[in-house]
């Protein structure tokens, strides 16, 4: 939905009956990737144009950048990742690589252990989240050239860890 759309996105997910299937897929261990607003929607609450409940898959909140000292809002353009811990989705991505961002809000997880990478824009903020089968980026990998494509490839190649999964084409 783009910039300024947290509430609209949640309204649309509810209207289409997608909240329960999304949460069921996450809870079942299916690999899940949120990008930009898709990262933010995973959180309990956003303060974008009011206070709005999110999916609640990750405890925490979504807050607005404060402009200042050469920082414009939205944060738009190329910025670096600072790796906090190894994550399968970040395999082959060296420290300090640049990715393309466009956002005015950022996530603040209650448990910092879910942060796989951070980016500095005034404050350091969570730019890659990873918990079990749940992966999310604040940047746009699809707009981030070779390294962004590597992240999408890494995600696509993740093993499906859902219990009792029957391989495609196998008899049931």
matplotlib code that plots the C-alpha trace (Angstrom):
import matplotlib.pyplot as plt

x = [0.0, 2.9, 3.8, 1.2, -0.9, -0.6, -4.2, -5.5, -3.4, -4.8, -8.4, -7.9, -6.4, -9.3, -11.9, -10.4, -10.3, -6.5, -5.4, -6.2, -4.6, -1.4, -1.2, -1.9, 0.9, 3.3, 2.3, 2.5, 6.2, 5.8, 8.6, 7.1, 8.7, 7.5, 8.9, 8.7, 5.1, 4.9, 7.5, 5.6, 2.3, 3.8, 4.0, 1.4, 0.8, 1.7, 1.4, 1.1, -1.7, -3.2, -2.8, -3.6, -3.4, -1.2, -1.0, 0.7, 3.1, 6.0, 5.7, 6.6, 5.6, 6.0, 7.2, 8.0, 11.4, 12.1, 13.6, 16.9, 20.6, 20.3, 17.7, 14.6, 11.5, 10.8, 14.1, 14.6, 17.6, 20.5, 21.7, 23.9, 23.1, 25.0, 24.7, 23.8, 23.6, 23.8, 20.4, 19.8, 18.3, 21.5, 23.8, 26.5, 25.7, 28.8, 28.7, 28.0, 26.3, 23.8, 20.0, 17.2, 14.9, 11.7, 9.8, 8.8, 8.3, 10.4, 9.9, 10.9, 10.8, 10.3, 12.7, 15.9, 16.9, 14.7, 16.9, 19.2, 20.5, 20.2, 20.6, 21.5, 19.3, 19.5, 18.7, 19.8, 16.7, 15.8, 16.2, 16.1, 14.1, 14.3, 12.6, 12.2, 10.3, 9.5, 11.7, 11.2, 13.1, 12.4, 14.3, 13.1, 15.2, 13.5, 15.0, 18.4, 20.2, 22.5, 22.4, 18.7, 18.3, 20.6, 18.3, 15.3, 17.1, 18.1, 14.5, 13.2, 15.7, 14.8, 13.7, 10.0, 10.0, 6.3, 5.6, 4.2, 4.8, 4.1, 6.6, 5.1, 4.0, 4.2, 1.3, -0.8]
y = [0.0, 2.4, 5.2, 6.3, 3.1, 1.1, 1.5, 1.1, -2.1, -3.6, -2.6, -4.4, -7.5, -7.8, -7.1, -9.8, -12.3, -12.6, -12.0, -15.5, -17.3, -15.1, -15.8, -19.5, -19.8, -18.1, -20.3, -23.4, -22.7, -21.8, -19.4, -15.9, -12.7, -9.2, -6.3, -2.6, -2.1, -6.0, -5.8, -3.0, -4.9, -7.8, -5.6, -5.0, -1.3, 1.6, 5.3, 6.3, 8.8, 7.7, 4.4, 1.3, -2.4, -4.6, -8.4, -8.8, -11.5, -9.5, -7.6, -4.0, -0.8, 1.2, 4.8, 7.8, 9.2, 12.6, 14.9, 16.6, 17.1, 16.4, 13.7, 14.2, 12.2, 9.9, 8.1, 7.4, 6.1, 3.8, 3.0, 0.3, -2.8, -3.4, -7.2, -8.1, -11.8, -14.4, -15.1, -17.5, -14.8, -12.8, -15.6, -14.1, -10.5, -8.8, -6.2, -2.7, -3.5, -0.9, -1.5, 0.7, 2.2, 4.4, 4.8, 7.3, 4.8, 2.1, -0.8, -1.1, -4.7, -5.4, -8.3, -7.0, -10.7, -10.7, -8.0, -9.6, -6.2, -2.6, 0.6, 4.1, 7.0, 9.2, 6.3, 2.8, 0.9, -2.7, -3.2, -7.0, -9.1, -12.8, -15.2, -18.9, -18.9, -15.2, -12.9, -9.2, -6.3, -2.6, -2.0, -3.2, -6.2, -6.1, -2.6, -3.3, -4.8, -7.9, -8.0, -7.6, -10.5, -12.6, -12.0, -13.1, -16.1, -17.1, -16.8, -18.8, -21.6, -21.9, -25.3, -25.6, -26.7, -27.2, -30.4, -33.4, -31.8, -34.1, -33.5, -32.2, -35.1, -37.7, -40.0, -39.3]
z = [0.0, 0.4, 2.7, 5.3, 4.9, 8.1, 9.1, 5.6, 5.2, 8.5, 7.5, 4.1, 5.7, 8.1, 5.3, 3.1, 6.0, 5.8, 9.4, 10.6, 7.6, 7.9, 11.7, 11.1, 8.5, 10.9, 13.8, 11.7, 10.9, 7.3, 6.1, 6.1, 4.7, 5.4, 3.4, 4.5, 5.6, 5.8, 8.6, 10.4, 10.2, 12.2, 15.4, 18.1, 17.4, 15.1, 15.8, 12.2, 12.0, 15.4, 17.2, 15.3, 16.2, 14.0, 13.7, 17.0, 15.8, 17.3, 20.5, 20.0, 18.3, 15.1, 15.7, 13.5, 12.7, 14.1, 11.5, 12.4, 11.7, 8.0, 8.4, 6.3, 6.8, 5.0, 5.1, 1.4, -0.5, 0.1, 3.6, 5.3, 7.2, 10.4, 11.2, 14.8, 14.4, 11.6, 9.9, 7.1, 5.0, 5.2, 4.1, 1.8, 2.7, 4.2, 6.9, 5.7, 2.4, 1.1, 0.6, -0.6, 2.0, 1.8, 5.1, 7.7, 10.6, 12.1, 14.4, 18.0, 19.1, 22.8, 22.5, 20.8, 20.2, 17.1, 15.4, 12.8, 11.4, 12.1, 10.2, 11.4, 10.5, 13.6, 15.9, 15.0, 14.0, 13.2, 9.5, 9.4, 11.8, 12.3, 14.7, 13.8, 10.5, 10.5, 8.4, 7.6, 6.2, 6.4, 3.1, -0.3, -1.4, -4.8, -5.3, -3.8, -6.8, -6.4, -2.6, -2.5, -5.0, -2.8, 0.2, -1.8, -3.1, 0.4, 1.6, -1.3, -0.5, 3.2, 4.2, 5.1, 8.7, 9.2, 11.1, 9.2, 5.8, 2.9, 0.0, -3.2, -5.4, -2.6, -2.0, 1.1]

ax = plt.figure().add_subplot(projection="3d")
ax.plot(x, y, z, "-o")
ax.set_aspect("equal")
plt.show()
